[in-house]
Amino acid sequence: MAECISFGGFLIGKGTFYLDNYQLFYMDEQLKWQEIEIKDSAFEVKTLDSLDKDTWMIRPDKSGEISIISDDKKESNRCIKILNY
């Protein structure tokens, strides 16, 4: 079984990108999908510093910013916003 997996999102060039509600599944021996819990996968914390450091690595680029925002239009209350200038 894998010990580590990396996934996420990044933005190259100008624009805005939103991340929310990450899910990860694996197929078991009975060929059924099983969910693997991901801490803070819905980003319902108030600040980036509040995210679980063993789960999430945040590396903002010099030409943009990363933040957690609250937006009632999204599936959950908060999400990560990546903005490049």
Secondary structure, DSSP 4 states (H G I P E B T S, - for coil): --S---------SSEEEEE----EEEE-TTS-EEEEP-TTTT--SSSGGGS-TTT------TTEEEEEEE-TTSSSSEEEEEEE-
